[in-house]
Amino acid sequence: MIKFYYLSGSPFAWRVWLALEHKAIPYQKIDLSFSDGDLSAPEYLSISPRGKVPAIVHENECFVESSVILEYLDEKFTESKNVLFPSRTLARARVRQLINEVDLYLDLVSRKLMNAVFFTRQENWDPLRIIEASNRVSEELATINRRCDLFFGEQLTAADFTIFPIVKLIERLGKLAETVGGEVILGDRIEKRVSELENLPIFQKTWPPHWIEK
Ligand SMILES: N[C@@H](CCC(=O)N[C@@H](CS)C(=O)NCC(=O)O)C(=O)O
């Protein structure tokens, strides 16, 4: 059975959890704690050399990088009727494009906002830094929002499992940013897609346990 190394609140780990559930792949979820030092424990570093989540172990092989894990799961577990990557070349390229938009651009700016509000003590918050980071996040979201029709269709794909977790995290960051005048704009199409996904059972089931409200 797949061992799935998970950290609550990580959008990348959430992506893999959604994929496992969507494809109904049996797995054992191992909850790691950042504050307990689980990610830097030698045992975990032998699985995930950079001490990052998610990671999976399957058939004695270790896999890291959430987008690679999704591709692996899709290619390995072909008996599931639910695919993560469409078989048509064009549709598959567009799913990969969305993943790259998130991993190479949106993630970068959302980390700036996360550092400014989550990882800075509130008494040291710099409103200008927070507003600037909020604007950068909004700009990146706008480039995705404009092309939503290319990325999302009738079927759930890896594109949905990629956008949903990071948008949910950004919403939380945005609420904090608002308190000092920052504003994160998700975009109408992203907002619509995310709200449609939110009520589906797998999204509810995989909600980060430490996020109290749903
Ligand atoms: N590109 C990686 C990103 C993984 C990542 O940055 N994970 C964060 C949690 S969201 C992490 O493990 N951070 C701990 C650390 O860097 O020490 C992926 O897609 O899996």
The ligand as a MOL file (V3000), in Angstrom:
LIG
                    3D

  0  0  0     0  0            999 V3000
M  V30 BEGIN CTAB
M  V30 COUNTS 20 19 0 0 0
M  V30 BEGIN ATOM
M  V30 1 N 7.4810 21.6880 -5.3690 0
M  V30 2 C 7.1340 20.9600 -4.1750 0
M  V30 3 C 6.8370 21.9380 -3.0730 0
M  V30 4 C 6.6900 21.2460 -1.7260 0
M  V30 5 C 6.7530 22.2450 -0.5770 0
M  V30 6 O 7.2910 23.3660 -0.7170 0
M  V30 7 N 6.2460 21.8270 0.5800 0
M  V30 8 C 6.3010 22.6580 1.7450 0
M  V30 9 C 4.9700 22.6510 2.4790 0
M  V30 10 S 3.7660 23.5360 1.5440 0
M  V30 11 C 7.3240 22.0880 2.7040 0
M  V30 12 O 7.4670 20.8990 2.8170 0
M  V30 13 N 8.0220 22.9670 3.4180 0
M  V30 14 C 8.9110 22.5720 4.4530 0
M  V30 15 C 10.2810 23.0950 4.2470 0
M  V30 16 O 10.5830 23.6040 3.1600 0
M  V30 17 O 11.0650 22.9960 5.1970 0
M  V30 18 C 5.9550 20.0210 -4.4660 0
M  V30 19 O 5.2130 20.2890 -5.4190 0
M  V30 20 O 5.8100 18.9900 -3.7940 0
M  V30 END ATOM
M  V30 BEGIN BOND
M  V30 1 1 1 2
M  V30 2 1 2 3
M  V30 3 1 2 18
M  V30 4 1 3 4
M  V30 5 1 4 5
M  V30 6 2 5 6
M  V30 7 1 5 7
M  V30 8 1 7 8
M  V30 9 1 8 9
M  V30 10 1 8 11
M  V30 11 1 9 10
M  V30 12 2 11 12
M  V30 13 1 11 13
M  V30 14 1 13 14
M  V30 15 1 14 15
M  V30 16 2 15 16
M  V30 17 1 15 17
M  V30 18 2 18 19
M  V30 19 1 18 20
M  V30 END BOND
M  V30 END CTAB
M  END
